[in-house]
Amino acid sequence: MAIVKLQAPITGLRGKYGGMIFSENGSSPYVRQWLMPTAKRTIPQASKRSWMATIRHAWGTLDQADIDDWDALALAPPEIDVNPLNVTYLLSGSAWHTRINLRRLQAGQAIENDAPVNLAVDPPVTFTLTAYETAWAGRTDEFGYTQDDFDGFYAALHISPIQSLVRQVQKANYLSIWCGTVDDSTSQEITPELEAAFGVLTTGHKLFGRLWKQSDTGIRSVPLEATCIVQPEP
């Protein structure tokens, strides 16, 4: 399904329509033919499919009072959702139940069927990324943050690698690299997570990162963004 923003003239088109994909890259909008994706069965994908089934089952056990609480959260949500055309939209109560519990499961928590207290979360104070070429066995890839900023919170990190050093904005193709507690210092190593997600990174790759603070109820802040260039062995 495509998202169309109708105005004189038409200012945006995103999604799939008539066998074509409408989107936008770092320089301009584009359209391409839709191709059937390959059905890769990675461990993270298999985990998420299992989680989704478990969460849908949990939603089916809720009584009407619980459903009403989630619907109330959805009408005045603690996070702002914006579609690819920068138009704000609201999720349903069921979608919020799924979102919150996916995040909780990623962080190693259990499913919670009670709607969370509607409290917004402040974003991280600082965020940095450091990465080295995969060929260097002694590398330490990490993300940095302000000490004690994540006390009582989880860190959720998404990264997207590209091979263009000139691009300044990356809107898509992010993968979840970390969702959990972090070291009580100013950085968290993510060397094995980066390699598992992206395989070989070489000198000159550019990483785009987004870092959220996540409460124990599953509510997230707006993300702080950072970039880094993959460095050679010192």
N, C-alpha and C positions, 0 to 999 in steps of 0.2 A: 504494500500500500504506500502510495506517495503522499507526502505532505506538501500542500501547495499554499503559498501566500498570495492571495489575490488582491491586487492593487493596480492602479494605472501608472506604469506598466506592471506586469507580473514581476515580483522581486525575488522569488525563490521557489525552488522545487527540489524536494529531497525524498528519496525512497525509490521503490520499484513500481513501475507503471508500464503496461503493455510490453513486457519483456525487456525493458530498458531500466538502467539504474541511473538516477539523477543524484548528484552529490557536488561536493566542492573540495578542492585540495588547497594547498598553501598559496596558490596564485590566482585561481579562477574557478568558476563552476564548470562542471563537465558532465557528459552523459556517455554511458557505455552499455553494451549488451549484457544482460544478466546471464550468468553461467551457474549451473547447479554446483554448489560447493561440495568438496569431498567430505565424506563422513569420517573424520579423524576421531579416534577414540582414545584421547589422552587421559591420563589419570585425573587431572583437575576437572575435565569435562565429565567423566564418569561420576566423580564425587558430586558435582553440582546437579547432575540429573537425579542422583539418588536423593540429595537434599530436597530438591524441588518436589519429588513425589512424597517425601515425608512431611513437608510443610503443607502441601495440599491436603493430605490426610488430616493433619492437625486442624486446619481451617474447618474441615467438615465436622469436627467434634464441638465447635463453639456453639454456645447458646445465643439467643438473640441479644441479650444484654452485652455480651462480649463483642458481638458483631457491631452493635450500636457504638461501642467505645472506639472501635477501629474506624468506623465511618466518621465519628466526630473528629478524630485525629486527622483524617484525610481532608476534612473541610477547612481545618486551620493547621496545616502541617508545619513541623519545625524546620523543614528544608524547602528550598525553592527549586522546582524542576522547570527546565527550559528545553524546548525541542531544538532540532538543528537549525530552525529559522529564528531562534532567539525569542520564541513566544512562550510565555509561562503557561503551564497547565497543571491540573490536579490529578493525582492518582486516586484510585478507589481504596476503600478500607481493606479489601482483600489484597490489593497490590502492596499496600503498606505492611501488612502482616507478612507477606512474602519477602519484601525488601529487608525488613528488620531482622527476620529470622535467618535469612541467608547470611547476613553480616554476622550475626551471633554465632552461627555454625562455623563460618570462616575463622572466627576468633577463638574457636574451641569451646564455645558456650553451648548451652542447651536451648531448645526451642522454648519460647515464652508466648503463651496465648493471651496474656493480659496486655492490652495496649499500654505503651510506655507513657510516663508523664511527659507532657509536651514542653520540653526544655531545650532550647537551642544550645549548640556547642560552639565555643569560640575556636577559630582556626589556629593552626600551629603558629608560633611566633616566628620561627625561622625554619628553613628547609634547604639543604644542599645535597648534591649527588656527586659521588666519586666512583669512577670505573676505569679499569685497565684492560688491555687486550687479553683475551682468553689464553693466549699462548704463554703468558707469564705465570708459571706455577705458583709464584710467591705473592700473587696479587691479593689485595683486600678491597673488594667493592663494598661500598657502604652508603647509607644516607645519614645526613646530619640534622640535628635539631637542637633546640635550647634545652639545657639541662633542667630536669624536673618538669618540663612542659607536659609530659605525658603521664605524670603521676595520676593514677586513677582512671586513665584512658588507654585505649588501644590505638595503635598506629595502623592506618590502611594506606598502602603505597601501590600505585599503578605506574607502569613505565611503558613507553613506546619508543623503540629504536628506529632510526632512519639513517640513510647514508648521505643525506644532503646537509652540508654544514651551513648553508645559507638560509634554510627554512627557519622562521622565527616562531611559527605557530603550528601545533599538531593537535587536531581535533578528534582523531579516531585511532583505532588499532592499539589501544592500551590493554595491557594484561595486569592482573593482580599479582604482585610480587610478594607482598607481605601484608598480613592482617593479624596482629597480635600485640602482646606487650613488647617493650623495647628495653635495651640495657639502660641502667640507671647512670647514664653518662651523657655524652653529647653525640653519639653515633651508634648505628646498628649495622653489623656486617650482613650483606646480602649476596655474597659471592656464589654460594651454591644455588640460590634462588634465581639469580640472573642467568646462570649457565643452563639450568633446567628449563627456563622459559624461552631463551633465545639462542641457545647453542653457542656458536663461536661469534664473539664480537671482536672486531679488528680495529686498529688505530684509525681514527677518523669517523667512526660511527658517532652519531649524536643521539643522546638519550633525553627524552622529554619525560618528566616525572610529575605526578600529582600526589600530594600527601594530605590525608584527612586525619583529624582527631575523631575517634569514635567512642561514645560513652558505653557503659556496660549495658545500657538499654538498647543499643544498636543505632542510636541517632548519630549522624555525622555532621561535622562542620562543613563549611565551604572549603574546597581544597586550596592549598598553597602550591604553586607551580615552580619548578626549577628545571634547568637543563645542564648537561655536561657533555664534553667531548671525551670519548674513550681514549685513554692515554697509553703510550708505549711503555714497556718495561723501563724503569729509571736506570 
